[in-house]
Amino acid sequence: MSISELNMNTLKTIFIQSDLSWENPEANRNYFKTKINKITTDVDLIILPEMFTTGFSMNALSLAEEMEGETVAWMRQIAEEKNVAIMGSIIIKESFDSAQDDTFNSDKDNNSFYNRLLFVFPSGEIQYYDKRHTFTLAKEHETYTSGNKKLIIAYKGWKICPLICYDLRFPAWARNQEEYDLLIYVASWPKIRISAWNALLKARAIENMSYTIGVNRIGLDGNKYEYVGHSVAYDALGNALSKEFNENECVISVDLQKEEQNSIRTKLGFLKDRDVFKFS
């Protein structure tokens, strides 16, 4: 195996489980930059939680940024300086012309808001995924526009499917019809329902025969909801590759091996028997 093939076989990931400063983007950016600057090992991909600059807030009018805003620029700077891909979701707004859009809602101040996952390449290129399943229990759907496109990212010879929090409850949306190699969920999943997170994350890995990483936050948010993390990586058989049920602040490093996963898929062949789903 050549050095190039070896590099494409291994994906070195780091994900950061942390508390978040409520609705304080600058404080959160500074916090994560400090954590990232302390990383001394080689890394290909850094993963941050859902709404990592604000916490899971519905205060989009005050907190939303544009794609040319500070956090996107911050992510690009880190990606380019560290020669690493970085991902996580933030609140994004996109302006539209109310005269050309009969769905215009003046309460949204001529903007559509998205819970948007950004994947920033070392080159500064950005691909993004808008959360498909907005969390109706928290009335997320009343503030944020739901996405309608699944994203498969090609990075260093890997096919990566990024999803967000509540998407975890909907297996058809995550179904591995694209032969992706890695499924990632970034989340703000509260303690009160953490047993569902534990079960569903492992299930997604097993049923899709894919490495699966879930990155959740810890601490209390501004609405007094408690989060206990349990960020973890699983292999295609549902075996934990990192400590399960960790409830402390931590930086987790996991190296994924594509050839090992391909060998499991070839030997067992479960994916070839999967059902095919079509979405309108």
C-alpha positions in Angstrom: 0.0 0.0 0.0 1.4 3.4 -1.0 1.7 6.3 1.4 -1.1 8.0 -0.5 -3.4 5.0 -0.1 -2.5 4.6 3.5 -3.4 8.2 4.2 -6.8 7.7 2.5 -7.4 4.5 4.5 -7.0 6.2 7.9 -9.1 9.2 9.0 -7.9 10.8 12.2 -10.8 12.4 14.0 -11.1 14.6 17.1 -14.4 15.6 18.6 -14.8 18.1 21.5 -17.4 17.5 24.2 -17.9 20.7 26.2 -20.2 23.1 28.0 -21.3 26.1 25.9 -21.6 29.8 26.9 -25.3 30.6 26.4 -25.8 32.8 23.4 -22.3 34.1 23.4 -20.5 33.3 20.1 -17.3 35.1 20.9 -16.8 33.3 24.2 -17.5 29.9 22.5 -15.2 30.6 19.6 -12.4 31.6 22.0 -13.0 28.4 24.1 -12.9 26.1 21.1 -9.8 27.8 19.7 -8.0 27.3 22.9 -8.9 23.6 22.9 -7.9 23.2 19.2 -4.6 25.0 19.8 -3.7 22.4 22.4 -4.1 19.5 20.0 -0.6 18.2 19.2 -1.4 15.0 17.3 -2.0 14.8 13.6 -5.7 15.2 12.8 -7.8 15.2 9.6 -11.2 16.2 11.0 -12.4 18.2 14.1 -16.0 17.9 15.1 -17.9 20.4 17.3 -21.4 20.1 18.7 -24.8 21.5 17.4 -25.1 25.3 17.6 -21.6 25.4 19.1 -21.5 29.2 19.2 -24.8 29.7 21.0 -26.3 26.6 22.6 -29.6 25.4 21.3 -31.3 28.7 21.1 -34.5 29.9 19.3 -33.3 33.5 19.5 -32.3 33.5 15.8 -33.2 37.2 15.2 -30.4 38.3 17.6 -27.9 35.5 17.0 -28.0 34.4 13.4 -24.9 35.0 11.3 -24.5 35.2 7.5 -22.3 32.8 5.5 -19.8 35.7 5.3 -20.0 36.2 9.1 -17.5 35.9 11.9 -17.9 32.2 12.7 -17.5 31.1 9.1 -14.4 33.2 8.8 -13.2 31.7 12.1 -13.7 28.2 10.9 -11.9 28.9 7.6 -9.0 30.4 9.5 -8.6 27.3 11.7 -9.0 25.0 8.8 -6.3 26.7 6.7 -3.9 27.3 9.6 -4.1 23.8 11.0 -4.6 22.1 7.6 -7.6 20.3 8.9 -11.3 20.0 8.2 -13.6 21.4 10.9 -17.4 21.0 11.2 -20.3 21.9 13.5 -23.6 23.6 13.3 -24.5 27.3 13.8 -27.4 29.6 13.3 -27.4 31.0 9.8 -29.7 33.6 8.2 -30.3 34.1 4.5 -32.1 37.2 3.2 -34.8 37.0 0.6 -37.0 39.4 -1.4 -40.5 39.5 0.1 -41.9 40.9 -3.1 -40.8 37.8 -4.9 -41.7 35.3 -2.1 -45.4 34.8 -1.2 -44.3 32.8 1.9 -42.8 36.0 3.4 -43.3 36.4 7.1 -42.6 39.9 8.4 -41.8 38.5 11.8 -38.7 37.0 10.4 -37.4 40.4 9.2 -36.9 39.3 5.6 -34.7 36.4 6.6 -34.9 32.6 6.6 -33.1 31.0 9.5 -31.3 27.6 9.4 -29.7 25.3 11.9 -26.8 24.7 9.4 -24.0 22.3 9.7 -20.8 23.6 8.1 -18.0 21.4 6.8 -15.0 23.5 6.1 -12.1 21.9 4.2 -8.5 22.8 4.7 -8.6 24.8 1.5 -11.4 27.0 2.9 -14.1 25.4 0.7 -17.4 25.0 2.5 -20.2 22.5 2.1 -23.2 22.6 4.3 -26.3 20.7 5.5 -29.5 22.3 6.8 -31.1 20.2 9.6 -33.9 18.2 8.0 -35.9 17.3 11.2 -36.5 20.5 13.2 -37.3 19.7 16.8 -41.0 20.4 17.1 -41.2 19.7 20.8 -39.0 22.8 21.3 -40.8 24.6 18.5 -37.6 24.7 16.5 -39.8 24.5 13.3 -41.4 27.8 14.2 -38.0 29.6 13.9 -35.9 27.5 11.6 -36.5 26.4 8.0 -36.1 22.7 7.5 -33.5 21.4 5.0 -34.5 19.1 2.2 -31.2 17.8 0.9 -29.0 15.0 2.3 -25.3 15.8 2.0 -22.5 13.3 1.2 -19.1 14.9 1.6 -16.0 13.6 -0.2 -12.9 14.1 1.9 -9.6 12.4 1.7 -11.1 9.3 0.0 -13.9 9.1 2.6 -17.6 9.6 2.0 -19.1 11.4 5.0 -22.8 11.9 5.9 -23.3 14.7 8.4 -26.6 15.0 10.3 -27.9 17.0 13.2 -29.4 15.9 16.6 -33.1 15.2 16.1 -32.3 13.6 12.7 -31.1 10.6 14.8 -34.7 9.5 15.4 -35.4 9.0 11.7 -33.5 6.1 10.3 -34.9 6.3 6.7 -33.2 9.7 6.3 -29.8 8.3 7.5 -30.1 5.1 5.4 -26.8 4.2 3.8 -27.9 4.2 0.1 -24.8 6.2 -0.9 -22.2 3.7 0.4 -20.9 6.4 2.8 -18.1 5.4 5.1 -18.8 7.7 8.1 -22.0 9.0 9.7 -21.8 11.9 12.0 -24.4 13.5 14.3 -23.7 16.8 16.0 -26.1 17.4 18.9 -27.6 19.2 21.8 -29.3 16.1 23.3 -30.6 16.6 26.9 -30.0 14.4 29.8 -33.7 13.6 30.2 -33.6 11.6 27.0 -30.0 10.4 26.9 -31.0 6.7 27.0 -32.5 7.3 23.5 -29.3 8.9 22.3 -27.3 5.9 23.5 -29.5 3.3 21.9 -30.2 5.1 18.6 -26.6 6.1 17.9 -25.4 2.5 18.2 -28.4 1.3 16.1 -27.5 3.8 13.3 -24.0 2.4 13.2 -25.2 -1.3 13.1 -28.0 -0.9 10.5 -25.9 1.2 8.1 -22.7 -0.8 8.6 -20.8 2.5 9.0 -18.5 4.2 11.4 -20.8 6.5 13.4 -19.8 9.4 15.6 -22.1 11.4 17.9 -20.9 14.7 19.4 -23.0 16.1 22.2 -22.5 18.9 24.6 -22.5 19.0 28.4 -23.7 21.6 31.0 -26.8 23.7 31.5 -28.3 25.9 28.8 -30.2 29.2 29.3 -33.4 27.3 29.5 -32.1 25.2 32.4 -31.9 22.0 30.3 -29.0 19.7 31.4 -26.7 17.9 29.0 -24.4 15.1 29.8 -22.5 14.4 26.6 -22.1 10.7 25.9 -20.2 11.6 22.8 -18.8 8.4 21.2 -17.6 6.7 18.1 -18.9 3.2 17.0 -17.6 0.9 14.3 -19.8 -0.9 11.7 -20.7 -3.6 14.2 -21.7 -1.2 17.0 -18.5 -1.6 19.0 -17.4 1.5 20.9 -14.1 3.0 19.7 -14.1 5.5 22.5 -15.3 5.7 26.0 -19.1 5.2 26.2 -21.2 7.5 28.4 -18.5 10.0 29.3 -20.2 12.9 31.0 -17.2 15.2 31.5 -15.6 17.9 29.3 -13.2 16.0 27.0 -11.4 16.0 23.7 -11.8 12.6 22.1 -9.4 11.2 19.4 -10.4 8.3 17.2 -8.6 6.9 14.2 -10.9 5.3 11.7 -9.7 2.6 9.3 -11.6 2.3 6.0 -10.2 -1.0 4.9 -11.3 -2.7 8.2 -14.8 -1.5 7.6 -14.8 -2.5 3.9 -13.7 -6.0 5.0 -16.6 -6.3 7.4 -19.0 -5.1 4.8 -17.7 -7.6 2.2 -17.7 -10.5 4.7 -21.3 -9.9 6.0 -22.9 -8.2 3.0 -25.9 -6.8 4.9 -26.0 -3.5 3.0 -26.8 -5.2 -0.3 -30.1 -6.4 1.2 -31.2 -3.0 2.3 -34.5 -1.4 1.3 -34.3 1.7 -1.0 -36.1 4.9 0.1 -36.9 7.8 -2.1 -37.6 11.3 -0.9 -39.6 14.0 -2.6 
